[in-house]
Amino acid sequence: MDLSLPQIWVIIGLLMLVAELVSTALVFVFFAVGGLITALLAAIGLLPSLEYQIVAFSVISILTLIIFRKNAKRLMEARHDKHQEYKEFAGETAMVIRDIPASGEGKIYYRGAEWSAISENHAPIEAGSKVIIQRTEGITLVVEES
């Protein structure tokens, strides 16, 4: 099976997309765009020779990288804001099943599972007490005695 040049450029573009999915560099996607646009231009006959296709791939990839990377990176960072707080549990009531020391972790029972918990105001909370979940810190729930 012989592959045409446009087919090879499509394969290169798809490989670059896979590489982008594996990496977090936000670079390969622009080479994928370069490969796919080069495939399209070669398929319609605007880039008849391999030399023209290599130049077009390089120019398209670098231009899209220069023009769009900063904006794309800003959009990605806005979507994955590190300070975004998970608030589903806030305000819910749970039961302490292992004492929560003033400056350490204990355990609470919430929604059918045990969760690590810390005291919001650093006051010890005894097992058997009811608590209100204030927020999450990773997979630890920050609670306050109710």
Buried (B, 14 or more C-beta within 10 A) or exposed (E): EEEEBBBBBBEBBBBBBEBBEEEEEBBBBBBBBBBBBBBBBBBEEEBEEEEBBEEBBEEBBEEBBEEBBEEBEEEEEEEEEEEEEEEEBBEBEBEBBBBBBEEEBBBBBBEEEEBBBBBBEEEBBEEEBEBBBBBBEEEEBBBEBE
